[in-house]
């Protein structure tokens, strides 16, 4: 062999062989456990074997070419389409829609034809006639050659079908870009086969110049896999953020099964003592309808409860494709504490913080409403103004904590007396006020005031201050007045008269 021939063989076949060794190794080392990486490495190895066969065949006498072509080149060439289809179906996740008895066995049926190929001498699918022209052992472009070439091109065209299906199903721009790139790669490979497979260039080019489309195809596959791996790494980059997020994050399918949950979400499920499939049933009907209609949910406030557990949550939700299946991505924020703060602020706007009774503002509003009802129904209202006697002695002798306890005890007594018949409030200091709507007569009110006074005295008996008590002034609607403030003024005068009488 001349130096010129050796150099030309190295350029034509040695460089592609090293290229495919690098490709197979690089892809496999990226992820040795993932099926797609293994299949792509096998495809590269198959092309490596094709170029190795050609490297050896063109160094031997032309008489060995039919045997090498039939046993080696054709056998490997038959396996590539099945492996390629397996890769594309797995890569596009279309395998999930295939029957288990069919996948992946259907892709390796060509192995049967390999056996037939070896037994029959591959007379129908490989060139059997070769001629030596210059330094090359060239195949004769006969019917067997063109049948094999047409089958190869037809196979490449079929590659586009699963890619188009995956492209239509894909919702992510990144996925669409990947599938479009693969379709472009297949198209380039098809054009290469047509230009360099059907046309006989003689000894101007090495034999089977269409084989170099494998370099183009594998380059596109590797480039796509790098993007695919990048997307996976991109996901992993945010895995810690997912796990560390203080909000509950859940990935759920449309059957209501939670596929993934971060630690905070797992705590939420554990607190509610529910399974992953029960969560969707706890959402309100309006939220379920939004999810059913695949509407994006933003800052939706709701409550979820199970048994005796109840929490307020703020819901954000959108929809993502995972393994070619649409899922719901929930971000749930527990706002129970914030809600309690908000409710407390609203409560304190109308209530006294110490006794938890309504304040003066709230009472006036309720009294006006009660007077309006009484006018419409021609009914009566009893208003009572209460002042605690000698409460300063309690503060001076036993501290302000004892005074606060006395005010709280008074509030409890008044609330119990009013119940659902009216409204009670703290006017300020040691003054309280209440009104009763549904009562039978003045006697009932007198008994009620005596009962409240006796209960208060009993609750404070532990301090041994006999002067502690209640001074209660009463006014009636409509006998005494028909205006709220006038009723209060009359009750106030009545109350001070009684206070003076107690001191006398």
Secondary structure as UniProt FT lines:
FT   HELIX           3..9
FT   HELIX           10..14
FT   HELIX           15..30
FT   TURN            32..33
FT   HELIX           35..57
FT   TURN            58..59
FT   HELIX           62..64
FT   HELIX           65..68
FT   HELIX           69..73
FT   HELIX           74..91
FT   TURN            92..93
FT   HELIX           94..97
FT   TURN            100..104
FT   HELIX           105..108
FT   HELIX           110..120
FT   TURN            123..125
FT   STRAND          130..133
FT   TURN            134..135
FT   STRAND          136..139
FT   HELIX           143..169
FT   HELIX           173..197
FT   HELIX           202..204
FT   HELIX           209..212
FT   HELIX           213..237
FT   HELIX           239..244
FT   STRAND          248..253
FT   TURN            254..255
FT   STRAND          258..261
FT   HELIX           263..272
FT   TURN            276..278
FT   HELIX           279..282
FT   HELIX           285..292
FT   TURN            293..294
FT   STRAND          297..306
FT   TURN            307..308
FT   STRAND          309..322
FT   TURN            323..324
FT   STRAND          325..334
FT   HELIX           336..350
FT   TURN            353..355
FT   HELIX           360..377
FT   STRAND          381..389
FT   HELIX           391..398
FT   HELIX           400..418
FT   TURN            419..420
FT   STRAND          422..428
FT   TURN            429..430
FT   STRAND          431..436
FT   HELIX           442..459
FT   HELIX           461..463
FT   TURN            466..467
FT   STRAND          469..477
FT   TURN            478..480
FT   HELIX           484..503
//
